[in-house]
Amino acid sequence: MKWFHSLRWRLFILFFLVSFMPFMIFAPVLMGRMESHYIGQSRVEWRREANSISTQITEGNYLKDYTSYTYFESYIKGLGKEKGFRIVVVDKLGYIIADSAAADKGHTIMSKQVFDALRKEDSVEPYEREDQTVMSAVVPITDKENKDEVLGAVIVTANIDDIYVSLGEIQNQIYLLSLLTSLLIGLLSFFTSSFISRPLKLLMKFVQKITNGQLDQTVDIKGKDEIAELGNAFNHMAEQLQRVEHSRQEFVSNVSHELKTPLSSIKVLTESLLFQENVPVEMYQEFFMDINSEVDRLNNIISDLLTLVRLDQTEVPMNIKTTNLNDMTQAILKRLIPLAKKKDIKLIYQSHKEIFVDIDEVKLTLAISNLIENAIKYTPEGGEVRVVLQSDLQDAQLSVEDTGIGIAKDEQSKIFERFYRTDKTRNRETGGTGLGLSITYRTVIMHNGSIQVESEEGKGSIFTVQIPIRHL
């Protein structure tokens, strides 16, 4: 059954069934309509024949003038033989006075059709008789001089099996045509499906290569159909995977470098103490302070990495509570005042109203602290850092504006990447890990917010965080 897993065979079966089943469903409906049509035509035909015979009997006055009975009987027999159907004439008591088959003469017919005809109601009905389908037409015979007087009835019966034989042949032809049409549609789908399966098979080969780690795969796009859209999606996915892989390698390299730098410093300091003789106590103290500083730096890097790992989880637990954003921001500024005083930097806070937002206070406090702390670090002595709170009916907005060194235009789109540094030497001096803005970015995104930066080298930067007042 391996062939069944082939797309071409499945399309063949699908199109065959989709085209064949409607034929099978509607064929009986069509046959029913055709049967009704042919039976209706047959009713009209045999009623006309019966009325014609009734008119001739009325005009000949055969049911009142029995002097020509012999001629009348022979006429009925000859007419039945000529027409190929049976003619029976009964009087108003239901007594058979003429029979083209000469089989039931002298008998009485007591049927509903005859009773209806004697009440001047003609009828034409098919019925089954001895494995045959017979059409029976019964019409009244009226008096030539008094049309309201019924003298008897004419019964015309004929075998209509030929209608059902024709319908059976038509039905067989419909089923055969349905089967052939469905097979043709299925075969066309089988052969044309190669145009669909060929690019899909090619795409599968590229997917297998990517699975095996060969990420530099692209598909040639032809046309603008759904397959082309799939190819575009594949190329975009491959491009994204390459970016992720490049980011992963760069991240590993950056982490290794960040961890190696303080470790190398610790090793150099410890070896200096180990391999020197008669080292003064003051040098021990100085070197141990440097080692302690490098250990703190290692600890900060590891803590920030763990924070990023937690923020990168698919489902990060969020402790959302309605929080006074003004109080939270002022608490952050109060904690950072000593850092600003060391550089004689003026911290300015502006807000015109109380703003309450649904946030995870711990996470957002860390994010905003990173922004304000960076602004202080990269602002020269005697500068200014301004924190502004605003809001509308939907969003709260926090801006951190400094008069610092600024960020180059081509670097502004990269500053939220992990370990990205606009000036590695300067960041080392300020003690940063290169992860603060990444943590801030992830935290703001978790709050369904956004963060933007406007900066000009030598004039300063403005970081603007916007988050919804109500957390969804």
N, C-alpha and C positions, 0 to 999 in steps of 0.2 A: 504493500500500500504506500510505498515511498512516493509513487507518482502523484498521490493525492495531495501531498504537501507542496507540489509545484503550483506556483501562481497561475500558470497558463491553464492547467487542468481545472483548477478551482474556478477560474473565470469561465471556462467552457461549460462546466456543470451549472454554474450560476446563471449564465445567459440562456442555456438550454431550458432550465426550469422556469426562469422568469418569462420566457416567451411561450413555453408549452402550456404552463398552467392556465393562463388566461383563455387559451383556445379550448382547453378541457372544461373550463367553467362556463364559457359562453356558448359552446357548441350545443348543449342541450336546450338552452334558451332560444338559440337560432332555429334549431330543429322544431321546437314547439311552435314558434311563430310561422314557420313554413307549413307545418301540418295544419295549423288553423287557417292559413291562407288557402291551401289546396282543398281542404274540407269545405270551406266557405264557398269556393268556386263550384265545387261538386254539388252543394246544396242548391245553388242558383240554377245550375244546369238541369238537375233532375226535377226541380219544381217547374221549370219551363217546359220540360218534356211532358210532365204529368198534366199541366194546364193545357198544353196543346191537344193531348188526347182527350181530355175532358171537354174541350170546346168542340172537337169533331163529333164526339158522342152526342153532345147537346144539339148541335146543328142537324145531325142525322135523326134525332128524336128516337134513338134506338131503345131507350128505356120506357117509352110509352107506346111505340108502335112495334109490336112484336111480329108483324108480318115479314119484316126483313131481318129477323133474328139470325137466320142461318148465315146471311151475308155479314152481319155484325160480328158473329163469332169467328168466322174465317178471317175477317178484317183484323180482329185483335190478335189472332195467331200469326197472321202474316206480318203485322206491324212489329210484334215482339221478336219474331225471327229476324226481321230486317234490322231492327235497332240493336239487337243483341242483349236485351234485358227482358225481364218478366213483367207482364201486364195483367193485373187482376181487376175485374169490375164487379162491384157489389151493389145490390139495391139498397133502398133506405132501411131495410131490416138487417143488413149485414150479410145477406145471402149471396154467394158467389154465382153470378150468372154468366161470366166469361173469364177464361184463364188461358193466356197464351201458351202456358206449359201443359194445359189439359190435365192437371194433376189434382186440383182441389175443387173442381166444379161440383156444385151441389152442397158444399160445406158452408158453414157460417163462420165468419171472422168476427171475433169479439175483442178488439184491441183498442187501446186508448186513441191511437191515431185515427182509426176508423170512426170512433164515436165523435172525435173532434171534427172530422171532415163532414160527418152528417149534420153537425151544428154549424157548418159553413166556416170551419177553421182548418185551413190546410197546414201541413207539417212535413218537415223533411228531417229525418234522424238516421245517423249511422248506428249499427249494432253488430255484435258478433254472432255468427251462426255457422256451426260446423267448421270451425277453424278458418272461417272466412269473415271478412268485413264487408257488410252489405249496407247500401244506402237505400232507405225506404222513403219514398215521397208519396203522400196521400193528399188528394185534393177533392173537393166536392163536385158532383155533377148536378147542375141546376136545370130546371125546366126551361125550354126554349121560349115559352110564352110568359112564364112567371119566374123571374130570376130569383125571387125570394124562396121558391120551393125547391128543396133538395131532393133529387130522385135517387141518388146513390153516390158512390165514390170510386175514384180510380186509384189503384195502388200500383206504383212503379217501383220495382226493386232491381238493384244492379250491384254486381260485385265491384268493389272499389279497391281491391287488393293492389292493383297496379299503382295507386297513389302511394301506398306504403312501401311498395317495392322501389319506386323512384326515390322516395325519401330515404330509404335505407342505403341506396347507392350514393345519394348526395352526402349522407352522414359519413359513409366510409371514405368518400373523397375528401371531406372536410378534415377528418382525423388524419388521413394520409398526408394531406397538404400541411396540416399543423405540425406533424412530425417532421416532415421534410424541411419546413420553414425553420422550425426550432433547431434542427441539426445544422442547417446552413448558418443560422445566427451564431450557434455555438462554435462552429468551425471558424467562422470569420473572427469571432472573439479570440479563439485559440491562436490563430496566426497573427492577428493584430496585437495581441497581448505582448508579443515579443518587443514591440516598440516601448511598452511600459516596463516589462521585466528586465530588458537589457540595461537601461540606466540604473535600475534598482540594484541589479546584481553588481554593477560597477561600483555603486555607492556602498554596497555591503563589503566589497573588497577594501575600500578606503576605511570603512568603520573598523574592519578587522585589523588593519595596519595601525590605526590609532589605538585600538585595544592593546596591541603589542608594543605601544610606546612610541610609534613613529608619528609624531604630532604634526610634522610639516607636510600635511596632505591637503590638497585643494582639488575641487571638482570643476571641470570645464562646463560652464553654463551655456546651454543652447536653448533659445526660445524664451517664452514668457509664461508657460503653462505651470500646472501644479508641480510637475517634476522639477522644473527649473527653480520654483520656489523652495522645494525640498533641498535642491543642491545649494541654493543660497544659504538656507538655514544650516546645512552641513558645514559650509565654508565658514560661516559666522561662528559655529560651535568650535570648529577646529582652531580658528583664530583666538577665541576666548580660552580654549584649553592651553594654547601656546602661551598666552599671557599669564594664565594661572601658573603654568609650569615655570615660566620665567620669573614670576613673582615669588614662587616658592623657593627657587634656587637663590634668588636675590635675598629673600628673607633669611634663609639658612646661612648664606654668606655674611649678611649683616649681623645676625645673632652671634655667629662665630667670631666675627671681628669685634663686636661690642664686648663680648665676654673675654676675649683673648687680651684686649688692651689692658684692663685692670689686673688681670692675672699676670701679664708680663711685667707690669709695674711692681706688683707684689713680689714676683720672683727676683727682679733686679734688686729691690730693696733688701729682701732677706739674704740674698747672696752677698750683698755689700757688707752686711753685718757679720755673716758667717766667715767670710774669707779675709776679713781685716782683723788685725791684732791691735790690742790696746785701744779699742773704740771708746771714745768718751761717752759718758752718760747722756750728755746733751744730744749727741747724734742718735743714740738709741731712742730717746724720746721723740726726736724729730721724725726718724724713720718709722717708728711705730704709729705716729699720728698719720703719716702718709699712707701706711698700710691700712689703718682703720678707715681712712677716707676712701681708699679703693674698694675695701670690703663693703662700705655703705653704697658705693656706686654699683657694685655687683648686685647687691640686694635690691636696689631701686630698679635695675634692669629686669631682674627676675620677677619682681612684683608687677611691673608694667606688662611683662609678657604674659603672666598668669591672668592679669586683668583682661588683656586682649583675647586670650583663649576663651575666657568665660563669655565675653561679649560676642565672640564669633559662633557660639553655640546656636543651633537651629532654634531652640526654645529657651530663651533666657528668662529666668524668673524676674518679674517686675513687681515691685512693691509700690503700686500707684496709690498716692494719697493727695488730697487737695492741700496745697502748700502755699504759704505766703511767699511769693517770689522776692518781694522787697526785703523781708527779714532774712531770707536765705542768702541773698546777694550781699547784704550789709555784714552778715556774719563772716562771709568769705573775705571781704575787704578788711575787716577788723583783724583777721588772722594774718593777712599779708602786709599790714602796715609796717611791721619791723623790717621786712625785706625792702619796702619802698624807701623807708627812712635812711637805710644804709647808702642809697644812691641819691638821696635828696630828691626823690621823685614825688610829685604831688598826685595823690589819688583823689579823683573827683567822682562823686556819685550823683546821678540825676534821675528823678522819677516824680511824676506829677500825680500819681494815684496808686492806691493799693491794687496789686495784681495777684489774683489767686489762680493757680494752675494745677492740673492733675498730672503729677510727675512722680518718678522714683527719686526722692530727695537725695539719697546717698550717691546715686550714679550721676545725677545732673550736677551735684555740688562738685564732684571730681572733675567733670568736663569744664565747668565754668572756671574753676580754680586753675586748671591748666591754661586757659586763655589769658586770664589776668596775670598769672605768674609769668607766662611767656612775654606779655607786654612789658612787664617790669624789667625782666632780664635783658630784653633787647632794646630798651630805651636808655639813651645815655644819661649820665648824671645831670640833675637839674631839669629833667624832662617832665612829661605829664601823661597820666593814664586816666582816661575818662570812661566810666561805665554808665550806660543810659538804658533805662527800662521804659518800654512803651507797650501798648496793647490796643487792639480793636475788639470787635465782638467775637472774633474767632481765634485769633492768634496773639501770643505774647512775643515780644521781640526784645532781645538783649544785645546791645552793641558794646564792644570793647575797642576803644580807640586810643592809640598811643602816638607819641612823637618820636618813634624809634628809627631804626636803620632801614625799615621797609623791606619789601620782597620784590625781586625782579618779576616782570610780567610772565616770562616763559617758565617760571618756577611756581607760580601761584596755583596751578592746577595739580601740582605734585606734592604739595606740602602735607597733605593728609595721608600720604603713603607711609608705611612703616619704615622707620630708620632713615627717611629722606632728610638730608641736611642741605641747607642753602650755603652754609659755611661750616665745615666740620670742625675747624679749629675753634671757631667762636663758640660752637655748641659744647665742645669739650670743656671750655673754660667756664661756661655757665652751668655745667653739671647736668645738662639734659641727657635723656636716653634716646631721643629721637622717636619716642612712642606716644608722647603726650597728645599731639594733635590727632593721631590715629584713634586713640581712646575717646577723645572728644567727639570726633566724627561719628564713630560707631554708637556712642551714647545718644547723640542727637537723632540719628536715624532710628534708633530703637523707640524714641518718643514720637515717631512719625513727623519729625521736624526737618529742618534744613539749615545748612551753615554756609555762609559766603564770605569771601575775603576781597577787600579792595585795598590796594597798596601801591605805593610809589617809593622807589629807592631814595633814601635820604630824607624823606618827609614823614614816614610812618605808615601804619596799617590800621584797618578797621575790620574786625571780625564781627559778623552779625549772625546771631542764632535766632531762629524763629521756630516756635513749637505751638501746637494747638492748645488752647485753654482746656478743652475737654478731651481726654484721652479715649480713643476708640480701640 
